[in-house]
Amino acid sequence: MMMSSRLRQILALAVVFYGANIHAFAALPAAGLERFYIGTYSGAIYVSSLNYASSTNFGTNTFGTVSTAGNNTNDLGSFQPSLVALTPSRNFLYSVDENNGTVLAYSVNPTNGILKFINLKSSQGQTPAYIVVDRSGSNVLVANYNGPDANNGGTVSVFPIQTNGALGTATVLIQDPGISHAHCITIDGNNHFVFVADLGLDQVRCFVFDPAAGTLTTNTTLITPVPAGSGSRHMTFDPQYQRAYLICQNSSTIIGFNYDSTNGILTPFQTNSAGGGVSAEIAVHPSGKFLYGSYRGDNSIVVFTINPTNGVFTQAQHLTTDATPRNFAIDPTGAFCIVAAQDGSTIKLYSINQQTGVLTYADKFIAVSSPVCILPFILKPPQPVASIFSDSSNNLEINLTNTMGLFSYQLYETPALSSGMNWNLLATGSPGQNNFVLSNALSEDFFRAGVLTNY
């Protein structure tokens, strides 16, 4: 249910003119827009949006309408599209059907997000519990909580993605013995090691992944054990892929690991039991500064701050949510947390304090029956507003407002606005940088700001 990150330049037409007089184009900045898919236990995949008119006034942010994006017309009665994943191109979406043990492929209408069914395959097990697309967009990986025979343990399967988005024949089927219950698949930043959190065996199992061949082979260090009875559920990495965090369903603990990307070895450094029972989802903030875990036992999300030096995490908030927060997502900008309450049948929006990580309900919600997966992505960032100043040394200071701290902004220039003009890249800022000082020898010039971001 994760989506791979990629680097994309987004044009945001914040244009200023420098000449005998300095002007900023006066049109109001365009609002930002995110789209998110919703996996459910209620027979359909839904799509909605998050509109943010301002990066600083959270009261202006609203959810869009909820539309049915896709279903399985052959099995409307028992279809449970609980988890979804997108290719990096966002051209194709894949869903598990938890009730029927299948994986479905859809093409995505980029205009409205509506899905068109392509094909389906057996998940090579029963009760598929996780789905992810690898970082190259070449394969779909699925964790099945149970195997074809529920007495023989869960499975992991890999399906190649065809050029038209269809699922090919499975290239991998791994079945572990006994009480194995594969619950999550996490791929490292190099797309080389695959980690399977096994709830039944109290282990994280590591495989070497070949995306070109779509194969998994046993890593030299296969097993990272966790305390008996923990129930390894979901694992996530920090943005630098230096540390991993595992949430355990049965013990309500989070375990922090240092990660060696050369050999795939996880070394535990901390266990924290601050949760409220029956753990569910875990996520690290895009800044790497905060950690979030949800708990169905007391209907809560617990927020932790992360020490940047050693990864140690300390509780900062214990927030009550609607019933059964089975899933949540930190939006790609890091400004919001979107929480899906399975038994509350609500999806609520929380703003994130960028200094403390603490969540505040934004008084925005939508009603969806049994939501259990949130998959957000950016369609359009808020348009930055540019202002320009000059000094006697021909230095120009360009300031951008209506910006977001996790975006990187780029400046372009052209000496004249005309058909066929070329925009020349002047500078790429660091994440959050909104002030640029440039030397300029031209009598007049036009400047444009763009947004460069990982999402």
HELIX and SHEET records of a PDB file:
HELIX    1   1 PHE A   58  THR A   60  5                                   3    
HELIX    2   2 ALA A  150  ASN A  152  5                                   3    
SHEET    1   A 5 HIS A  23  ALA A  24  0                                        
SHEET    2   A 5 LEU A   7  TYR A  18 -1                                        
SHEET    3   A 5 ASP A 445  ASN A 454 -1                                        
SHEET    4   A 5 SER A 408  THR A 414 -1                                        
SHEET    5   A 5 ASN A 424  THR A 428 -1                                        
SHEET    1   B 4 THR A  62  PHE A  63  0                                        
SHEET    2   B 4 ILE A  45  TYR A  52 -1                                        
SHEET    3   B 4 GLY A  32  THR A  40 -1                                        
SHEET    4   B 4 PRO A 371  LYS A 380 -1                                        
SHEET    1   C 3 THR A  62  PHE A  63  0                                        
SHEET    2   C 3 ILE A  45  TYR A  52 -1                                        
SHEET    3   C 3 SER A  67  GLY A  70 -1                                        
SHEET    1   D 4 VAL A  84  LEU A  86  0                                        
SHEET    2   D 4 PHE A  92  ASP A  97 -1                                        
SHEET    3   D 4 THR A 102  VAL A 108 -1                                        
SHEET    4   D 4 LEU A 115  SER A 122 -1                                        
SHEET    1   E 4 GLN A 126  VAL A 133  0                                        
SHEET    2   E 4 ASN A 139  ASN A 146 -1                                        
SHEET    3   E 4 THR A 155  PRO A 160 -1                                        
SHEET    4   E 4 VAL A 172  GLN A 175 -1                                        
SHEET    1   F 4 ALA A 182  ILE A 187  0                                        
SHEET    2   F 4 PHE A 193  ASP A 198 -1                                        
SHEET    3   F 4 GLN A 203  ASP A 210 -1                                        
SHEET    4   F 4 THR A 215  PRO A 225 -1                                        
SHEET    1   G 4 SER A 232  PHE A 237  0                                        
SHEET    2   G 4 ARG A 243  CYS A 248 -1                                        
SHEET    3   G 4 THR A 253  ASP A 260 -1                                        
SHEET    4   G 4 ILE A 265  ASN A 272 -1                                        
SHEET    1   H 4 SER A 279  VAL A 284  0                                        
SHEET    2   H 4 PHE A 290  TYR A 295 -1                                        
SHEET    3   H 4 SER A 300  ILE A 306 -1                                        
SHEET    4   H 4 PHE A 313  THR A 320 -1                                        
SHEET    1   I 4 ASN A 327  ILE A 330  0                                        
SHEET    2   I 4 PHE A 336  ALA A 341 -1                                        
SHEET    3   I 4 THR A 346  ILE A 352 -1                                        
SHEET    4   I 4 LEU A 359  ALA A 367 -1                                        
SHEET    1   J 3 VAL A 385  SER A 390  0                                        
SHEET    2   J 3 ASN A 395  THR A 401 -1                                        
SHEET    3   J 3 ASN A 435  SER A 439 -1                                        
END                                                                             
